[in-house]
């Protein structure tokens, strides 16, 4: 009885997703199974570009020949860069062919790690850190400002294809919270960048978006003019002088 109910419910979900492309987009990262679409199915031709084929060889050179599968993550990352920030199933199949494993082994990795996007993103994919330090420092306001400014929901792409907004877990800049990162796919894998913007405010993230629209490259790192890198705002209050050397080098003789 339960099996029949579960099967019926799954069929209903699949039907909704086939009828509504928007639902597929907004919930794509929540699903671990694939539904074929005209632009994302195993029959769509996909291969690494000639410049990236050289990069594939270089990546594989870091691993023993009998452990090619260890290169799955950097190869998926390269494929995602080439394909404008997301991984169609045919790209995953191409990676599986390169490392000589069954495609399911690549799907397992691509569906596990949140940095791999399995649906289209903008040329500038904005990721807001949602972990506790950034949340306490206002990351929800940062995300709301971006979504309102761009007129989209989370994981939607703007009509001009330039921007999408997502959430990422801790990116290691807690001292400069809140922060966002910008994955720039506007120039393919050759010009791909992944930059952190820290100490941001709702006003500042909107300024960053407008600068990107103009084709500018906003200065990355802290956006607080009173801070140098991850030092305290306003400058150091301790360790202001040169450290004192030990009284002697031979500690046993001291």
Secondary structure, 3 states (H helix, E strand, C coil): CHHHHHHHHHHHHHHHHHHCHHHHHHHHHHCCCCCCECCECCCCCCCCCHHHHHHHHHHHCCCCHHHHHHHHHHHHHHHHHHCCCCCCHHHHHHHHHHHCCCHHHHHHHHHHCCCCCCCCCCCEEEEEECCHHHHHCCHHHHHHHHHHHHCCCCCCECCCCCEEEEEECCCCCHHHCCEEEEEECCCCCCCCEEEEEECCCHHHHHHHHHHHHCCCCCCCEECCCCCCCCCCCCCCCCCCCCCCCCCCCCHHHC
